[in-house]
Amino acid sequence: MSPFVRLQLLLLLGNVAFIAAWAVALMRPAGWQWVGVALLAFFVAVRVGGVWLRARQFPDDTGRARRAAMLSTVVAALAVALWVYTALRGPA
């Protein structure tokens, strides 16, 4: 398996962790705050770290990978902020 495919699978795993964090925040089982925060931390570490790793490993002349990594970082920060807002306000 190529390193690019392994990295893409790792990024997918980060997205799954984010979806699981939302499920935990909406269902609110016992200890949901710690589980949700751990899943969010995993999401940020894997997703943001993964896109920056990909940008460094597979650079291009146009800087497209770096811009994509910056955009992914901003989107991840907004997603975490929305999760925190939902966790503090409670499910509707």
C-alpha positions as MATLAB code, in Angstrom:
seq = 'MSPFVRLQLLLLLGNVAFIAAWAVALMRPAGWQWVGVALLAFFVAVRVGGVWLRARQFPDDTGRARRAAMLSTVVAALAVALWVYTALRGPA';
ca = [
       0.000    0.000    0.000;
       1.414    3.372   -0.949;
       2.127    6.004    1.727;
      -0.407    8.312    0.102;
      -3.200    5.742    0.514;
      -2.221    5.075    4.130;
      -2.332    8.793    4.843;
      -5.756    9.095    3.227;
      -7.047    6.235    5.397;
      -5.662    7.968    8.483;
      -7.451   11.184    7.500;
     -10.658    9.198    7.086;
     -10.185    7.780   10.579;
      -9.922   11.343   11.886;
     -13.224   12.210   10.223;
     -14.851    9.147   11.779;
     -13.601   10.317   15.193;
     -15.243   13.695   14.599;
     -18.554   12.068   13.711;
     -18.281    9.905   16.829;
     -17.650   13.032   18.922;
     -20.895   14.499   17.586;
     -22.765   11.298   18.380;
     -21.417   11.383   21.929;
     -22.339   15.057   22.345;
     -25.888   14.495   21.146;
     -26.569   11.232   23.000;
     -24.743   12.320   26.197;
     -23.901    8.983   27.833;
     -22.078    8.885   31.177;
     -18.674   10.545   30.897;
     -19.535   12.052   27.532;
     -17.465   15.202   28.111;
     -14.179   13.304   28.418;
     -14.930   10.936   25.578;
     -16.012   13.793   23.324;
     -12.939   15.872   24.096;
     -10.658   12.875   23.519;
     -12.311   12.178   20.153;
     -12.006   15.849   19.188;
      -8.335   15.903   20.162;
      -7.755   12.796   18.060;
      -9.629   14.401   15.163;
      -7.547   17.574   15.299;
      -4.247   15.739   15.704;
      -4.920   13.303   12.880;
      -6.795   15.546   10.467;
      -4.787   18.745   10.790;
      -1.501   16.946   11.326;
      -2.231   14.651    8.409;
      -2.951   17.374    5.886;
       0.171   19.282    6.910;
       2.204   16.075    6.678;
       0.787   15.465    3.210;
       1.599   19.042    2.194;
       5.207   18.532    3.274;
       5.623   15.049    1.799;
       3.958   15.791   -1.533;
       4.765   19.441   -2.321;
       3.727   21.042   -5.581;
       4.960   24.098   -7.403;
       1.686   25.995   -7.178;
       1.383   25.714   -3.376;
      -1.981   24.026   -3.675;
      -1.261   21.430   -0.969;
      -0.227   24.117    1.498;
      -3.349   26.192    0.822;
      -5.478   23.062    1.242;
      -3.772   22.381    4.577;
      -4.472   25.939    5.743;
      -8.114   25.659    4.707;
      -8.433   22.289    6.425;
      -6.964   23.785    9.608;
      -9.499   26.623    9.586;
     -12.396   24.251    8.888;
     -11.262   21.925   11.701;
     -11.083   24.867   14.116;
     -14.595   25.948   13.146;
     -15.871   22.376   13.509;
     -14.391   22.085   17.005;
     -15.867   25.470   17.957;
     -19.290   24.334   16.761;
     -18.960   21.104   18.760;
     -18.027   23.055   21.906;
     -20.959   25.407   21.365;
     -23.315   22.448   21.010;
     -21.844   20.743   24.057;
     -22.294   23.850   26.188;
     -25.792   24.705   24.969;
     -27.068   21.139   24.933;
     -28.907   19.306   22.165;
     -32.082   20.941   20.949;
];
